Amino acid sequence: MRGYFGIGVLGISKAMNVGSLLRSAHAFGASFAFTIAAAYARGEGKLADTSDTPSSVPFYEFATLNDFRLPVGCSLVGVELTDEAIDLPRFRHPAACAYVLGAERTSLPPEFLARCAHVVKIPTRFSLNLALAGALVMYDRVLSLGGYPVRPTRPGGAPMPMTKVVFGAPRYGRNKGKRPAKGRFAGKGE
């Protein structure tokens, strides 16, 4: 899978949610994880993050929203249950992006949503647990960008085979597939 992704939270207060999200991020191959303006007790979060993600994946803690930074070319994708958000099953994930989820009892603030290149929502009746929502977004990314074949059309049907990429014969300049007779500069006064 080409590209990279990071995942983080804004203003979270429950360390176990962060720990669970970090563990899922590590499992799904996140390139980095972060918190913004969060009250995160790492010792408590480690109880849920049994893979000790910060020892294997870069982990950034931004004290305020103004301190928050992303790599150049990295799109910010908010995960929020709003009417304007794109349903996750219809969303095309950017090759390089960072997903951000809001605090447990609040939404991502409007000024933060304005910074997002995209806002997606999981099509549910009400909000999910933060760590579960993050895991679903990462799973959807892997499913849609991971090179998996199309699902069978019938329940329990045999999986569709992966399509093999077939490359044609090399083309050489204006000779329409014919190799030059004498090296690279044939016909040019050699």
URCOR-V95890 format. One record per helix or strand. SS is the DSSP state (2 for helix, 1 for strand). FROM is the first residue (numbers start at 0). TO is the last residue. If there is no record, write none. Layout:
ss=SS from=FROM to=TO
ss=SS from=FROM to=TO
This chain:
ss=1 from=3 to=9
ss=2 from=14 to=26
ss=1 from=31 to=35
ss=2 from=41 to=44
ss=2 from=52 to=54
ss=1 from=57 to=61
ss=2 from=64 to=66
ss=1 from=74 to=78
ss=1 from=85 to=86
ss=2 from=87 to=89
ss=1 from=95 to=100
ss=2 from=109 to=112
ss=1 from=117 to=120
ss=2 from=129 to=144
ss=2 from=172 to=174
